[in-house]
Amino acid sequence: MTQNEIILFVSGLLIGAQIMAVIVIVLDMRDARRDLTLAEKHRRRAAADLFLNSFRTYRLENRPPLPQPYKPAEVEAIARDLELSLYDAVDRIEGAARKDGLL
């Protein structure tokens, strides 16, 4: 090998090493960008979970009171009122049918 060939060989090795270093840096930057995007996604999801959990806690703490069940006397009064309303409706229908000569 001549001296020129040795110099070209060494310079080729050095240039190849520099190119490989640049490629590794670019790939690491791409991975870092991908990791940063993934971390941002996880951070947003965690913030949303935190908000939804606090909102759920707020809703549970500030829930309106549950309605109280009817007392037996109120249930009887409602049933009686419904029964009378049904009898009144039947009487009106029967009266209209008699008036039209259907009965």
C-alpha positions in Angstrom: 0.0 0.0 0.0 1.2 3.4 -0.8 1.2 6.4 1.5 -1.7 8.0 -0.4 -3.8 4.8 -0.1 -3.1 4.7 3.6 -4.1 8.3 4.0 -7.3 7.8 2.0 -8.1 4.6 4.0 -7.7 6.4 7.4 -9.6 9.5 6.2 -12.4 7.2 5.0 -12.5 5.5 8.4 -12.7 8.9 10.1 -15.4 10.2 7.8 -17.4 6.9 8.2 -17.1 7.2 12.0 -18.4 10.8 11.8 -21.3 9.8 9.6 -22.2 7.0 12.0 -22.1 9.4 14.9 -24.4 11.8 13.1 -26.8 8.9 12.3 -26.8 7.8 15.9 -27.5 11.3 17.1 -30.4 11.7 14.6 -31.9 8.4 15.6 -31.6 9.3 19.3 -33.3 12.6 18.6 -36.1 10.8 16.9 -36.5 8.4 19.8 -36.3 11.4 22.2 -39.0 13.2 20.3 -41.1 10.0 20.3 -40.6 9.6 24.1 -41.4 13.3 24.6 -44.7 12.9 22.7 -45.6 9.8 24.6 -44.8 11.5 27.9 -47.0 14.4 27.0 -49.8 12.0 26.1 -49.4 10.3 29.5 -49.3 13.6 31.3 -52.5 14.8 29.6 -54.2 11.5 30.4 -53.2 11.7 34.1 -54.4 15.3 34.2 -57.8 14.2 32.7 -58.0 11.4 35.2 -57.3 13.7 38.1 -60.0 16.2 36.9 -62.6 13.5 36.3 -61.9 11.9 39.7 -62.2 15.3 41.5 -65.3 16.1 39.5 -66.8 12.7 40.5 -65.9 13.5 44.2 -67.5 16.9 43.9 -70.7 15.4 42.4 -70.9 12.8 45.2 -70.4 15.4 47.9 -72.9 17.8 46.5 -75.6 15.3 45.5 -79.2 16.4 46.2 -80.8 14.4 49.0 -82.7 11.3 48.0 -86.5 11.7 48.0 -88.2 10.2 51.0 -90.7 7.4 50.3 -94.4 8.2 50.6 -96.1 7.6 53.9 -98.9 4.9 53.8 -101.6 7.5 54.3 -100.3 9.5 51.3 -100.2 6.3 49.1 -103.9 5.6 50.0 -104.9 9.2 49.2 -103.1 9.0 45.8 -104.7 5.6 45.0 -108.2 6.9 46.0 -107.7 10.0 43.8 -106.7 7.9 40.9 -109.7 5.6 41.4 -112.0 8.5 41.5 -110.4 10.0 38.4 -110.9 6.7 36.5 -114.5 6.4 37.6 -115.1 10.0 36.4 -113.5 9.2 33.0 -115.5 6.1 32.6 -118.7 8.0 33.4 -117.9 10.7 30.9 -117.2 8.1 28.2 -120.4 6.3 29.0 -122.4 9.6 29.0 -120.9 10.5 25.6 -121.7 7.1 24.2 -125.3 7.3 25.4 -125.7 10.8 24.0 -124.5 9.6 20.6 -126.8 6.6 20.8 -124.1 4.0 20.9 -125.4 2.5 24.2 
